[in-house]
């Protein structure tokens, strides 16, 4: 999508898709290059088969994933339904030749998005990234030994998913309560081609040492993360849901313990970014 600099002041409601690779920090430089190429093949093939025109998309490279915004002219149900089916099928094709399968976490949210000559920004972008990178998304992907997990925001579930549609099955989504820095949110998780996933109980948070902290805000984040699971709290669909603390763009973890500082909205430089 081509955007004039004046568009910065005009937020547009668009679907934001954040795609992250599982355990990207474990890839060496050569493997990471191949992994990135596979991600783009999967996504771009799915967009082509779903008849989503390239000029309806903005795509940014994120090193270990891709950030996408889709024009409001494209029906969101097409991305939640047919596009996710195509992503899953293409990912399975790619994984047939791999000893260690590529796993993807996909976060989706619709909201106001601002464009400038460096990319996109806004709370909708932050939320989509946090959903894809959440601990519960990582845990479900591993626990189910799946290739792909989709995490959608509560509003996207209520507005689109709950009504069903072609390749959209709301009964195959499970709710999880996430504690974000901005406040609690409900997310809905889906494993394409499988029943509704079981949401794991949140593991206890281990306090990092002072050397692992980049600033005082990180210390505050860890203090906020020391929460217990409220086993009696029901999700929006009446399901019991666990509370998770999501700190943003994390690339390495063991279980539910993350080993490095977190930064949302990092840029990769002009060389690593595709023009919209």
CORBELTA-V14373 format. One line per field, one symbol per residue. phi: phi as a letter, one per 30 degrees, with the letter a starting at -180 (. if undefined). psi: psi as a letter, one per 40 degrees, with the letter a starting at -180 (. if undefined). burial: 1 if it has 16 or more other C-alpha atoms within 10 Angstrom, else 0. A space follows every 50 residues. Layout:
phi = ???
psi = ???
burial = ???
//
This chain:
phi = .cbddddedcdcdbdcbccbddhdddddddddddddddeddddddddddc icdddcccbbdbicabcbbceddcedddddcdddddddddddddddccdc ddcbcccbacadbccbdckbakdddededdddcdddddddedddhcdabc bcdddddddbdddikdicbedccbcbccccddkdbccbcbceibdedddd dddddcddddddccadddddddddddbcdcdcdcddciddbccbccckdc cbabiccccbdbbcidcciddcccdd
psi = hhhideedeghhhihhhhhiihfdeehiddddddddddddddddddddde fhideeihhhhfceahhiihieehhdddddcdddddddddddddedehdh ihhhhhhhihahhhiaeeaiiiddddddddddeidddddddddefidhhh hiidddddddddeaahehgdeeiiihhhhideiiihihihhheiihihhi hhiihhhiiddehdidddddddddegiihgeehiadeeihiihihhebgh ehihbehieiihhifiieiddehii.
burial = 00000001000111111111111100000001001101101111111001 01000011111111111111100101111111111111111101100000 11111111111111100011100111111111111111111100011111 11111110001000001111011111111100001111111100011110 11001001000010000110010010000000001100011111111111 11000101001100000000001001
//
